[in-house]
Amino acid sequence: MSLSTLLDRILGAENAGRRLDVDVTMRERTVQCMGPHGLHRMAYREWGDPANPRVLVCVHGLTRNGRDFDTLAAALCRDYRVVCPDVAGRGRSEWLPVKDDYALPLYVSDMITLIARLDVESVHWVGTSMGGLIGMLIASQPGNPIHRLVLNDVGPVVTASSVQRIGQYVGTAPVFPDMAAAEAYLRLVCAPFGQLTDAQWRHLTENAVAALDGGGFSMAYDPGIGEPFRKNPLAEDVELWPVYDAIRCPTMVIRGAESDLLERETLLEMTRRGPCARTIEIDGVGHAPMLLDDQQVAMVRTFLLSE
């Protein structure tokens, strides 16, 4: 299926005319990264003009992969060279031999390697959940390359209850007999994504699973990503206010109005300290908004291009 056809399914045929002038070319790449226990290859997808000095990096949530950003990338690839990595152990990226390495320090290191590979001085960043935490950690460092930051349903306080909920399914290895069964599972565990269309659920499912040699499908991630959760379960909220307070770039925070990970009190505090973020709440959505519909895409685009 062509990417244009895919976008027709996701966004609806009524928007086809608007998309005709959008370059939807997607290139698949890998970059070699160094971890505590050796080298691993991280996959990423690149959209738009490879010579465009304006680069947008989009980083996904814990169990997802870079294909979550297909719609956003197609919408922004005329303005940016859009880069969507699969974090280690997810999607097309290699699995790590030592499962305890699935942690933020390695993810941050990998993203710095990726940015160096892109050979640009600065980037804009959109991060959903875990991808936002990675972005925060990078943006808090002196001389960092992030010039604009979008945090999608994540902030400097990560609630223990949300991590416990996610921990109930992260790292499990269900096997599905067919795509319909996989989609039913995703609709259940990802119900907080909100009221997505059938086409959007199918798109998310097709890119969240991998075909098995013997038939059927499994989740497209290493079950070992859940090992740190099992070894070190959270008993209380994690606070990263010193990290957030060190961020100096313009920042926007998107919150699902029903989110259990980013509480509203935290969102309000984020407007008063650190980068004093702009905030948007999306009704009818929990953790996390998937940035698939025109309104959500427009919110992100407006902020990123408001320099």
PASEBA-1860 file (N, C-alpha, C; in nm, 3 decimals):
! residues 307
1> MSLSTLLD> 0.084/-0.119/0.000/0.000/0.000/0.000/0.088/0.125/0.000 ~ 0.060/0.221/-0.088/0.139/0.343/-0.093/0.111/0.429/0.029 ~ 0.205/0.520/0.059/0.185/0.609/0.173/0.068/0.703/0.149 ~ 0.047/0.745/0.024/-0.066/0.832/-0.005/-0.197/0.761/0.025 ~ -0.206/0.634/-0.015/-0.327/0.556/0.015/-0.344/0.539/0.165 ~ -0.233/0.514/0.233/-0.238/0.499/0.378/-0.293/0.624/0.443 ~ -0.246/0.740/0.398/-0.293/0.865/0.457/-0.439/0.889/0.424 ~ -0.484/0.846/0.306/-0.628/0.854/0.276/-0.707/0.777/0.380
9> RILGAENA> -0.659/0.659/0.416/-0.730/0.577/0.513/-0.732/0.643/0.650 ~ -0.619/0.706/0.687/-0.608/0.764/0.821/-0.686/0.894/0.833 ~ -0.669/0.983/0.735/-0.723/1.118/0.747/-0.856/1.137/0.678 ~ -0.891/1.048/0.587/-1.017/1.062/0.517/-0.998/1.120/0.378 ~ -1.077/1.072/0.286/-1.062/1.112/0.146/-1.090/1.260/0.126 ~ -1.168/1.323/0.217/-1.204/1.463/0.197/-1.082/1.555/0.203 ~ -0.970/1.506/0.261/-0.850/1.586/0.271/-0.749/1.553/0.161 ~ -0.789/1.471/0.065/-0.693/1.426/-0.037/-0.633/1.542/-0.114
17> GRRLDVDV> -0.714/1.642/-0.147/-0.664/1.754/-0.223/-0.554/1.828/-0.151 ~ -0.571/1.845/-0.020/-0.470/1.914/0.058/-0.340/1.836/0.061 ~ -0.345/1.705/0.052/-0.225/1.623/0.063/-0.150/1.608/-0.068 ~ -0.213/1.646/-0.180/-0.148/1.622/-0.308/-0.015/1.696/-0.320 ~ -0.001/1.812/-0.251/0.123/1.888/-0.263/0.220/1.859/-0.149 ~ 0.197/1.751/-0.076/0.285/1.714/0.034/0.376/1.599/-0.009 ~ 0.505/1.617/0.012/0.601/1.511/-0.019/0.590/1.403/0.088 ~ 0.536/1.287/0.050/0.519/1.180/0.148/0.625/1.071/0.133
25> TMRERTVQ> 0.737/1.108/0.071/0.847/1.012/0.059/0.903/0.980/0.197 ~ 0.913/0.853/0.228/0.968/0.808/0.355/1.089/0.720/0.327 ~ 1.199/0.751/0.391/1.322/0.674/0.373/1.356/0.602/0.505 ~ 1.395/0.477/0.496/1.428/0.399/0.615/1.580/0.394/0.629 ~ 1.627/0.422/0.749/1.770/0.429/0.777/1.799/0.358/0.910 ~ 1.926/0.336/0.937/1.969/0.290/1.069/2.094/0.367/1.109 ~ 2.118/0.373/1.239/2.240/0.434/1.291/2.294/0.343/1.400 ~ 2.425/0.329/1.404/2.487/0.243/1.505/2.512/0.322/1.633
33> CMGPHGLH> 2.466/0.266/1.745/2.477/0.332/1.874/2.556/0.244/1.971 ~ 2.613/0.307/2.072/2.692/0.235/2.171/2.618/0.232/2.303 ~ 2.602/0.112/2.359/2.541/0.097/2.490/2.640/0.042/2.590 ~ 2.597/0.020/2.714/2.688/-0.033/2.816/2.744/-0.170/2.784 ~ 2.674/-0.247/2.698/2.717/-0.384/2.670/2.737/-0.408/2.521 ~ 2.781/-0.306/2.450/2.813/-0.324/2.310/2.733/-0.236/2.217 ~ 2.749/-0.262/2.088/2.684/-0.183/1.984/2.545/-0.237/1.952 ~ 2.458/-0.148/1.908/2.326/-0.189/1.858/2.284/-0.089/1.752
41> RMAYREWG> 2.199/-0.134/1.662/2.153/-0.048/1.554/2.013/0.002/1.587 ~ 1.995/0.133/1.571/1.865/0.195/1.591/1.809/0.237/1.455 ~ 1.688/0.193/1.427/1.623/0.228/1.301/1.553/0.363/1.313 ~ 1.546/0.434/1.202/1.467/0.557/1.199/1.415/0.580/1.059 ~ 1.310/0.659/1.050/1.251/0.695/0.921/1.263/0.845/0.902 ~ 1.287/0.881/0.779/1.312/1.021/0.748/1.216/1.064/0.638 ~ 1.152/1.176/0.658/1.055/1.232/0.563/1.103/1.369/0.517 ~ 1.066/1.406/0.394/1.097/1.539/0.346/1.235/1.550/0.285
49> DPANPRVL> 1.276/1.673/0.258/1.402/1.702/0.191/1.519/1.668/0.283 ~ 1.605/1.574/0.244/1.718/1.537/0.330/1.819/1.649/0.348 ~ 1.810/1.752/0.264/1.901/1.866/0.276/1.842/1.981/0.357 ~ 1.718/1.965/0.402/1.653/2.070/0.480/1.725/2.085/0.615 ~ 1.778/2.203/0.647/1.848/2.219/0.775/1.753/2.223/0.894 ~ 1.625/2.244/0.869/1.527/2.246/0.977/1.481/2.102/1.001 ~ 1.512/2.048/1.117/1.487/1.907/1.147/1.392/1.894/1.265 ~ 1.294/1.806/1.251/1.202/1.772/1.358/1.222/1.626/1.395
57> VCVHGLTR> 1.253/1.599/1.521/1.267/1.463/1.571/1.143/1.428/1.652 ~ 1.081/1.315/1.619/0.958/1.270/1.686/0.986/1.136/1.753 ~ 0.967/1.130/1.884/1.003/1.009/1.959/0.880/0.957/2.033 ~ 0.857/0.829/2.020/0.733/0.763/2.062/0.733/0.724/2.209 ~ 0.622/0.664/2.251/0.605/0.617/2.387/0.664/0.479/2.410 ~ 0.647/0.429/2.531/0.718/0.313/2.582/0.707/0.189/2.494 ~ 0.587/0.151/2.453/0.569/0.027/2.377/0.540/0.052/2.230 ~ 0.553/0.174/2.187/0.517/0.210/2.050/0.642/0.215/1.962
65> NGRDFDTL> 0.632/0.272/1.844/0.748/0.291/1.757/0.725/0.412/1.668 ~ 0.824/0.444/1.587/0.821/0.567/1.510/0.708/0.580/1.410 ~ 0.644/0.469/1.373/0.534/0.477/1.278/0.411/0.547/1.336 ~ 0.408/0.567/1.469/0.299/0.644/1.528/0.292/0.785/1.469 ~ 0.404/0.834/1.415/0.410/0.971/1.368/0.393/0.984/1.218 ~ 0.347/0.880/1.150/0.331/0.887/1.005/0.246/1.007/0.964 ~ 0.134/1.026/1.031/0.043/1.134/0.993/0.107/1.270/1.019 ~ 0.166/1.288/1.136/0.232/1.414/1.168/0.347/1.441/1.073
73> AAALCRDY> 0.426/1.338/1.043/0.540/1.356/0.954/0.496/1.396/0.814 ~ 0.391/1.333/0.764/0.341/1.367/0.630/0.290/1.511/0.626 ~ 0.232/1.557/0.737/0.179/1.693/0.742/0.289/1.798/0.753 ~ 0.404/1.761/0.809/0.508/1.860/0.837/0.632/1.846/0.750 ~ 0.635/1.747/0.660/0.759/1.721/0.587/0.789/1.824/0.480 ~ 0.696/1.916/0.451/0.728/2.029/0.365/0.802/2.138/0.442 ~ 0.781/2.142/0.572/0.845/2.242/0.657/0.973/2.190/0.720 ~ 0.980/2.062/0.740/1.091/2.000/0.812/1.143/1.876/0.740
81> RVVCPDVA> 1.265/1.843/0.770/1.314/1.706/0.754/1.271/1.634/0.882 ~ 1.174/1.546/0.872/1.115/1.483/0.990/1.180/1.347/1.012 ~ 1.228/1.324/1.132/1.299/1.200/1.166/1.227/1.131/1.280 ~ 1.189/1.005/1.259/1.109/0.930/1.356/1.181/0.799/1.390 ~ 1.256/0.797/1.499/1.329/0.674/1.535/1.241/0.571/1.603 ~ 1.284/0.446/1.592/1.234/0.337/1.676/1.333/0.323/1.791 ~ 1.292/0.356/1.912/1.381/0.344/2.026/1.427/0.198/2.039 ~ 1.546/0.178/2.091/1.605/0.044/2.103/1.505/-0.058/2.157
89> GRGRSEWL> 1.499/-0.173/2.088/1.408/-0.280/2.130/1.268/-0.269/2.076 ~ 1.241/-0.165/1.996/1.108/-0.146/1.940/1.116/-0.141/1.787 ~ 1.004/-0.175/1.723/0.996/-0.162/1.578/1.108/-0.238/1.509 ~ 1.181/-0.168/1.422/1.288/-0.229/1.344/1.425/-0.220/1.412 ~ 1.431/-0.157/1.527/1.559/-0.145/1.597/1.598/-0.277/1.662 ~ 1.728/-0.295/1.680/1.777/-0.419/1.741/1.740/-0.427/1.889 ~ 1.725/-0.551/1.934/1.698/-0.578/2.075/1.831/-0.576/2.152 ~ 1.827/-0.531/2.275/1.947/-0.525/2.358/1.969/-0.659/2.428
97> PVKDDYAL> 2.092/-0.705/2.436/2.118/-0.835/2.500/2.098/-0.832/2.652 ~ 2.124/-0.717/2.713/2.107/-0.703/2.858/1.985/-0.615/2.882 ~ 1.880/-0.674/2.933/1.750/-0.605/2.939/1.749/-0.489/3.038 ~ 1.836/-0.490/3.136/1.843/-0.377/3.229/1.889/-0.249/3.160 ~ 1.945/-0.260/3.040/1.989/-0.142/2.966/1.872/-0.064/2.906 ~ 1.753/-0.122/2.905/1.636/-0.050/2.856/1.597/0.056/2.959 ~ 1.660/0.172/2.948/1.640/0.278/3.045/1.675/0.412/2.981 ~ 1.633/0.519/3.046/1.649/0.653/2.988/1.794/0.691/2.956
105> PLYVSDMI> 1.894/0.656/3.036/2.030/0.694/2.999/2.072/0.643/2.861 ~ 2.039/0.517/2.830/2.073/0.464/2.698/1.993/0.534/2.590 ~ 1.865/0.558/2.614/1.781/0.622/2.513/1.832/0.763/2.482 ~ 1.871/0.836/2.586/1.925/0.971/2.564/2.053/0.962/2.481 ~ 2.141/0.872/2.517/2.267/0.856/2.443/2.240/0.823/2.297 ~ 2.145/0.733/2.272/2.113/0.696/2.134/2.063/0.816/2.054 ~ 1.981/0.900/2.117/1.926/1.015/2.045/2.034/1.119/2.015 ~ 2.129/1.135/2.105/2.241/1.225/2.077/2.322/1.171/1.959
113> TLIARLDV> 2.340/1.040/1.954/2.409/0.979/1.840/2.331/1.004/1.711 ~ 2.199/0.989/1.717/2.116/1.013/1.599/2.128/1.156/1.551 ~ 2.120/1.252/1.643/2.129/1.393/1.603/2.264/1.422/1.541 ~ 2.370/1.363/1.597/2.503/1.380/1.536/2.505/1.323/1.395 ~ 2.439/1.210/1.375/2.432/1.148/1.243/2.360/1.240/1.144 ~ 2.259/1.313/1.191/2.183/1.401/1.104/2.263/1.524/1.062 ~ 2.371/1.553/1.135/2.464/1.660/1.101/2.394/1.796/1.098 ~ 2.320/1.827/1.204/2.256/1.957/1.218/2.290/2.014/1.356
121> ESVHWVGT> 2.284/2.147/1.365/2.318/2.213/1.491/2.203/2.214/1.590 ~ 2.080/2.210/1.538/1.964/2.218/1.626/1.849/2.138/1.569 ~ 1.757/2.100/1.656/1.637/2.027/1.614/1.518/2.079/1.693 ~ 1.401/2.057/1.639/1.277/2.067/1.715/1.239/1.925/1.755 ~ 1.164/1.913/1.865/1.141/1.780/1.923/0.995/1.764/1.962 ~ 0.935/1.653/1.920/0.803/1.612/1.967/0.820/1.477/2.034 ~ 0.783/1.470/2.161/0.798/1.344/2.234/0.670/1.305/2.304 ~ 0.623/1.185/2.274/0.506/1.131/2.342/0.551/1.045/2.460
129> SMGGLIGM> 0.503/1.078/2.579/0.529/0.996/2.699/0.680/0.975/2.715 ~ 0.730/0.853/2.701/0.872/0.827/2.715/0.955/0.917/2.624 ~ 0.907/0.939/2.502/0.978/1.027/2.410/0.989/1.169/2.462 ~ 0.888/1.212/2.538/0.895/1.344/2.600/0.995/1.348/2.714 ~ 1.002/1.241/2.793/1.102/1.235/2.900/1.244/1.242/2.842 ~ 1.266/1.170/2.733/1.397/1.175/2.667/1.426/1.318/2.623 ~ 1.327/1.383/2.562/1.344/1.521/2.519/1.373/1.615/2.634 ~ 1.302/1.600/2.746/1.326/1.683/2.863/1.469/1.668/2.913
137> LIASQPGN> 1.517/1.544/2.921/1.652/1.520/2.972/1.757/1.584/2.882 ~ 1.736/1.578/2.751/1.831/1.641/2.659/1.821/1.793/2.669 ~ 1.697/1.845/2.668/1.676/1.990/2.667/1.722/2.057/2.796 ~ 1.741/1.981/2.902/1.785/2.038/3.029/1.936/2.059/3.035 ~ 2.008/2.007/2.936/2.154/2.014/2.938/2.205/2.144/2.875 ~ 2.309/2.205/2.932/2.367/2.324/2.869/2.416/2.293/2.729 ~ 2.391/2.385/2.637/2.437/2.368/2.499/2.366/2.261/2.422 ~ 2.246/2.221/2.466/2.174/2.112/2.398/2.119/2.158/2.264
145> PIHRLVLN> 2.088/2.063/2.173/2.044/2.100/2.038/1.895/2.125/2.022 ~ 1.814/2.107/2.126/1.668/2.121/2.111/1.629/2.268/2.123 ~ 1.570/2.322/2.017/1.530/2.463/2.015/1.382/2.484/2.037 ~ 1.300/2.385/2.012/1.158/2.388/2.047/1.118/2.248/2.091 ~ 1.032/2.242/2.193/1.002/2.115/2.256/0.852/2.100/2.274 ~ 0.798/1.988/2.224/0.658/1.952/2.247/0.657/1.826/2.333 ~ 0.594/1.837/2.450/0.579/1.724/2.541/0.436/1.675/2.531 ~ 0.419/1.555/2.480/0.285/1.500/2.460/0.248/1.409/2.577
153> DVGPVVTA> 0.165/1.464/2.665/0.111/1.392/2.781/0.220/1.336/2.872 ~ 0.315/1.421/2.903/0.419/1.384/2.999/0.477/1.512/3.058 ~ 0.524/1.501/3.179/0.583/1.616/3.246/0.682/1.571/3.351 ~ 0.719/1.661/3.441/0.821/1.628/3.541/0.771/1.546/3.659 ~ 0.642/1.514/3.662/0.591/1.422/3.763/0.526/1.304/3.691 ~ 0.580/1.186/3.712/0.526/1.063/3.655/0.458/0.987/3.768 ~ 0.329/0.968/3.756/0.254/0.907/3.866/0.280/0.757/3.876 ~ 0.290/0.709/3.998/0.311/0.566/4.020/0.193/0.485/3.968
161> SSVQRIGQ> 0.072/0.539/3.981/-0.046/0.464/3.938/-0.045/0.440/3.788 ~ 0.000/0.540/3.710/0.004/0.522/3.565/0.110/0.420/3.525 ~ 0.224/0.424/3.591/0.330/0.327/3.560/0.286/0.187/3.598 ~ 0.214/0.174/3.708/0.162/0.043/3.747/0.061/-0.009/3.645 ~ -0.022/0.081/3.592/-0.119/0.040/3.489/-0.046/-0.009/3.364 ~ 0.050/0.070/3.319/0.125/0.034/3.199/0.203/-0.095/3.223 ~ 0.254/-0.110/3.345/0.332/-0.228/3.378/0.254/-0.358/3.373 ~ 0.121/-0.348/3.373/0.039/-0.469/3.365/0.049/-0.536/3.228
169> YVGTAPVF> 0.084/-0.458/3.125/0.093/-0.519/2.993/0.228/-0.501/2.924 ~ 0.308/-0.403/2.967/0.436/-0.382/2.900/0.527/-0.502/2.922 ~ 0.589/-0.545/2.816/0.680/-0.658/2.826/0.614/-0.793/2.818 ~ 0.481/-0.797/2.809/0.415/-0.925/2.785/0.435/-0.965/2.640 ~ 0.415/-1.090/2.610/0.441/-1.139/2.474/0.320/-1.214/2.419 ~ 0.207/-1.146/2.405/0.089/-1.214/2.351/0.110/-1.250/2.204 ~ 0.049/-1.358/2.163/0.051/-1.399/2.022/-0.092/-1.393/1.971 ~ -0.110/-1.332/1.854/-0.242/-1.314/1.796/-0.256/-1.398/1.670
177> PDMAAAEA> -0.367/-1.468/1.653/-0.383/-1.551/1.533/-0.397/-1.471/1.406 ~ -0.448/-1.348/1.418/-0.468/-1.266/1.299/-0.469/-1.119/1.340 ~ -0.476/-1.032/1.238/-0.471/-0.888/1.263/-0.593/-0.840/1.341 ~ -0.707/-0.903/1.320/-0.827/-0.862/1.392/-0.811/-0.884/1.542 ~ -0.751/-0.996/1.580/-0.728/-1.023/1.722/-0.627/-0.924/1.781 ~ -0.526/-0.892/1.702/-0.428/-0.794/1.748/-0.493/-0.658/1.769 ~ -0.579/-0.620/1.675/-0.647/-0.491/1.688/-0.738/-0.488/1.810 ~ -0.808/-0.596/1.835/-0.896/-0.602/1.952/-0.815/-0.584/2.081
185> YLRLVCAP> -0.698/-0.644/2.085/-0.611/-0.629/2.202/-0.565/-0.484/2.217 ~ -0.522/-0.423/2.107/-0.475/-0.285/2.113/-0.587/-0.190/2.153 ~ -0.705/-0.214/2.102/-0.818/-0.128/2.140/-0.846/-0.137/2.291 ~ -0.819/-0.252/2.349/-0.842/-0.270/2.492/-0.734/-0.200/2.575 ~ -0.608/-0.235/2.551/-0.502/-0.182/2.637/-0.472/-0.035/2.605 ~ -0.508/0.009/2.485/-0.482/0.148/2.446/-0.610/0.231/2.441 ~ -0.712/0.187/2.511/-0.839/0.261/2.514/-0.822/0.408/2.552 ~ -0.725/0.444/2.639/-0.708/0.586/2.671/-0.671/0.674/2.552
193> FGQLTDAQ> -0.631/0.614/2.438/-0.602/0.695/2.320/-0.724/0.774/2.275 ~ -0.843/0.732/2.314/-0.964/0.805/2.281/-1.037/0.748/2.161 ~ -1.128/0.828/2.107/-1.216/0.784/1.999/-1.147/0.797/1.864 ~ -1.070/0.697/1.829/-1.005/0.694/1.699/-1.097/0.629/1.597 ~ -1.074/0.657/1.470/-1.151/0.593/1.365/-1.104/0.449/1.347 ~ -1.184/0.369/1.279/-1.144/0.231/1.250/-1.013/0.228/1.172 ~ -0.999/0.321/1.076/-0.877/0.324/0.996/-0.756/0.360/1.081 ~ -0.774/0.450/1.176/-0.663/0.487/1.263/-0.622/0.371/1.354
201> WRHLTENA> -0.721/0.300/1.409/-0.688/0.183/1.491/-0.615/0.078/1.408 ~ -0.660/0.058/1.285/-0.595/-0.042/1.200/-0.451/0.000/1.168 ~ -0.431/0.127/1.141/-0.296/0.176/1.112/-0.205/0.155/1.233 ~ -0.252/0.194/1.350/-0.171/0.176/1.471/-0.141/0.029/1.496 ~ -0.239/-0.057/1.470/-0.219/-0.200/1.493/-0.120/-0.260/1.395 ~ -0.136/-0.228/1.268/-0.047/-0.284/1.166/0.099/-0.251/1.193 ~ 0.123/-0.137/1.255/0.261/-0.097/1.282/0.306/-0.126/1.424 ~ 0.217/-0.185/1.504/0.253/-0.222/1.641/0.283/-0.370/1.655
209> VAALDGGG> 0.260/-0.448/1.549/0.281/-0.592/1.557/0.378/-0.637/1.448 ~ 0.431/-0.756/1.467/0.523/-0.817/1.370/0.476/-0.957/1.338 ~ 0.486/-0.995/1.211/0.445/-1.129/1.169/0.543/-1.234/1.221 ~ 0.490/-1.345/1.268/0.572/-1.455/1.317/0.596/-1.557/1.206 ~ 0.710/-1.622/1.209/0.744/-1.719/1.105/0.642/-1.832/1.097 ~ 0.589/-1.874/1.209/0.494/-1.984/1.209/0.350/-1.942/1.191 ~ 0.329/-1.815/1.161/0.194/-1.763/1.148/0.153/-1.684/1.270 ~ 0.062/-1.592/1.250/0.017/-1.507/1.359/0.106/-1.385/1.376
217> FSMAYDPG> 0.081/-1.313/1.483/0.151/-1.186/1.506/0.188/-1.174/1.654 ~ 0.295/-1.100/1.678/0.334/-1.064/1.814/0.355/-0.913/1.819 ~ 0.368/-0.858/1.938/0.397/-0.716/1.950/0.536/-0.688/1.894 ~ 0.551/-0.574/1.830/0.678/-0.539/1.764/0.772/-0.471/1.863 ~ 0.798/-0.540/1.973/0.899/-0.493/2.067/0.953/-0.612/2.145 ~ 1.071/-0.592/2.202/1.134/-0.693/2.285/1.058/-0.700/2.418 ~ 1.004/-0.816/2.455/0.938/-0.825/2.586/1.028/-0.782/2.700 ~ 1.158/-0.783/2.676/1.253/-0.743/2.779/1.246/-0.597/2.818
225> IGEPFRKN> 1.175/-0.514/2.739/1.164/-0.373/2.779/1.088/-0.360/2.911 ~ 1.014/-0.462/2.948/0.941/-0.458/3.074/1.022/-0.504/3.194 ~ 1.144/-0.555/3.169/1.224/-0.608/3.280/1.253/-0.503/3.387 ~ 1.293/-0.381/3.351/1.316/-0.281/3.456/1.191/-0.252/3.539 ~ 1.073/-0.260/3.479/0.949/-0.238/3.554/0.928/-0.347/3.658 ~ 0.957/-0.470/3.617/0.936/-0.581/3.709/1.038/-0.581/3.823 ~ 1.161/-0.540/3.793/1.265/-0.541/3.895/1.253/-0.423/3.991 ~ 1.205/-0.310/3.940/1.199/-0.189/4.021/1.062/-0.124/4.010
233> PLAEDVEL> 0.959/-0.188/4.062/0.825/-0.130/4.053/0.817/0.001/4.132 ~ 0.747/0.099/4.074/0.733/0.229/4.140/0.632/0.220/4.254 ~ 0.672/0.268/4.369/0.581/0.273/4.483/0.528/0.414/4.506 ~ 0.596/0.512/4.446/0.554/0.652/4.461/0.587/0.728/4.334 ~ 0.529/0.846/4.322/0.549/0.927/4.203/0.698/0.963/4.187 ~ 0.740/0.978/4.061/0.875/1.023/4.030/0.868/1.171/3.993 ~ 0.951/1.253/4.057/0.952/1.397/4.030/1.084/1.437/3.967 ~ 1.073/1.510/3.856/1.190/1.556/3.780/1.188/1.707/3.765
241> WPVYDAIR> 1.142/1.778/3.865/1.132/1.923/3.854/1.267/1.991/3.828 ~ 1.378/1.948/3.889/1.505/2.012/3.855/1.539/2.001/3.706 ~ 1.502/1.888/3.645/1.523/1.872/3.501/1.438/1.971/3.424 ~ 1.311/1.978/3.456/1.220/2.069/3.386/1.262/2.214/3.406 ~ 1.301/2.250/3.528/1.338/2.388/3.556/1.460/2.433/3.478 ~ 1.542/2.338/3.434/1.664/2.373/3.359/1.638/2.393/3.210 ~ 1.517/2.363/3.163/1.485/2.379/3.020/1.468/2.526/2.987 ~ 1.529/2.570/2.878/1.523/2.711/2.839/1.454/2.734/2.705
249> CPTMVIRG> 1.428/2.630/2.630/1.368/2.649/2.497/1.217/2.663/2.509 ~ 1.152/2.727/2.410/1.005/2.733/2.408/0.947/2.592/2.414 ~ 0.847/2.575/2.498/0.793/2.442/2.525/0.641/2.446/2.523 ~ 0.582/2.344/2.462/0.437/2.326/2.465/0.407/2.188/2.522 ~ 0.305/2.182/2.607/0.264/2.056/2.667/0.122/2.025/2.624 ~ 0.102/1.907/2.570/-0.032/1.857/2.535/-0.072/1.755/2.640 ~ -0.194/1.770/2.691/-0.242/1.674/2.791/-0.376/1.617/2.748 ~ -0.388/1.485/2.755/-0.520/1.425/2.744/-0.597/1.458/2.871
257> AESDLLER> -0.715/1.512/2.856/-0.789/1.562/2.973/-0.818/1.454/3.076 ~ -0.812/1.327/3.035/-0.837/1.217/3.127/-0.709/1.140/3.161 ~ -0.595/1.202/3.137/-0.466/1.134/3.157/-0.443/1.098/3.303 ~ -0.391/0.977/3.325/-0.350/0.937/3.459/-0.200/0.950/3.479 ~ -0.127/0.988/3.374/0.018/1.004/3.385/0.056/1.149/3.409 ~ -0.007/1.241/3.338/0.018/1.383/3.357/-0.104/1.445/3.423 ~ -0.094/1.472/3.552/-0.208/1.527/3.625/-0.223/1.676/3.597 ~ -0.345/1.725/3.611/-0.371/1.865/3.577/-0.293/1.960/3.667
265> ETLLEMTR> -0.275/1.925/3.792/-0.199/2.011/3.883/-0.055/2.027/3.835 ~ 0.001/1.917/3.783/0.136/1.924/3.727/0.138/2.013/3.604 ~ 0.038/1.998/3.518/0.029/2.080/3.397/0.028/2.228/3.433 ~ -0.053/2.266/3.530/-0.061/2.407/3.569/0.071/2.457/3.624 ~ 0.138/2.374/3.704/0.268/2.413/3.758/0.371/2.431/3.647 ~ 0.358/2.355/3.539/0.451/2.366/3.426/0.439/2.499/3.354 ~ 0.327/2.568/3.372/0.311/2.701/3.311/0.375/2.810/3.395 ~ 0.412/2.779/3.519/0.460/2.880/3.612/0.610/2.874/3.639
273> RGPCARTI> 0.675/2.769/3.594/0.817/2.753/3.625/0.891/2.692/3.506 ~ 1.023/2.686/3.516/1.101/2.634/3.405/1.078/2.716/3.279 ~ 1.046/2.651/3.168/1.022/2.724/3.042/0.884/2.788/3.035 ~ 0.804/2.777/3.142/0.668/2.836/3.144/0.591/2.794/3.019 ~ 0.565/2.666/3.009/0.512/2.606/2.887/0.373/2.657/2.852 ~ 0.348/2.661/2.722/0.211/2.673/2.673/0.145/2.537/2.691 ~ 0.017/2.536/2.715/-0.051/2.408/2.739/-0.179/2.396/2.658 ~ -0.210/2.273/2.623/-0.333/2.239/2.552/-0.388/2.111/2.616
281> EIDGVGHA> -0.517/2.109/2.642/-0.582/1.987/2.690/-0.680/1.938/2.584 ~ -0.684/1.808/2.565/-0.769/1.748/2.463/-0.874/1.663/2.532 ~ -0.999/1.699/2.513/-1.109/1.630/2.578/-1.126/1.488/2.523 ~ -1.176/1.400/2.609/-1.209/1.265/2.565/-1.091/1.174/2.543 ~ -0.973/1.216/2.588/-0.851/1.138/2.566/-0.778/1.125/2.700 ~ -0.720/1.008/2.723/-0.636/0.987/2.840/-0.490/0.993/2.801 ~ -0.417/0.887/2.833/-0.276/0.880/2.798/-0.257/0.786/2.679 ~ -0.231/0.840/2.564/-0.192/0.978/2.534/-0.256/1.016/2.401
289> PMLLDDQQ> -0.272/1.147/2.373/-0.318/1.187/2.240/-0.222/1.133/2.134 ~ -0.278/1.081/2.024/-0.195/1.016/1.924/-0.155/1.106/1.807 ~ -0.201/1.231/1.809/-0.161/1.328/1.706/-0.194/1.278/1.566 ~ -0.314/1.223/1.554/-0.358/1.167/1.426/-0.459/1.254/1.353 ~ -0.538/1.333/1.426/-0.641/1.410/1.356/-0.589/1.549/1.321 ~ -0.661/1.614/1.231/-0.617/1.743/1.179/-0.600/1.848/1.288 ~ -0.689/1.850/1.385/-0.683/1.951/1.490/-0.556/1.935/1.574 ~ -0.525/1.813/1.614/-0.405/1.791/1.694/-0.279/1.822/1.614
297> VAMVRTFL> -0.276/1.780/1.488/-0.161/1.810/1.403/-0.144/1.960/1.388 ~ -0.254/2.033/1.369/-0.247/2.178/1.352/-0.192/2.246/1.477 ~ -0.229/2.197/1.594/-0.178/2.254/1.719/-0.026/2.244/1.725 ~ 0.024/2.127/1.692/0.169/2.105/1.694/0.238/2.191/1.590 ~ 0.184/2.192/1.470/0.246/2.267/1.360/0.252/2.416/1.392 ~ 0.142/2.470/1.444/0.137/2.612/1.476/0.244/2.650/1.578 ~ 0.259/2.568/1.681/0.360/2.598/1.782/0.501/2.588/1.725 ~ 0.529/2.482/1.653/0.665/2.462/1.603/0.707/2.570/1.506
305> LSE> 0.613/2.621/1.428/0.647/2.719/1.324/0.623/2.863/1.369 ~ 0.602/2.884/1.498/0.568/3.018/1.547/0.690/3.100/1.585 ~ 0.804/3.066/1.532/0.927/3.141/1.562/0.920/3.279/1.499
END
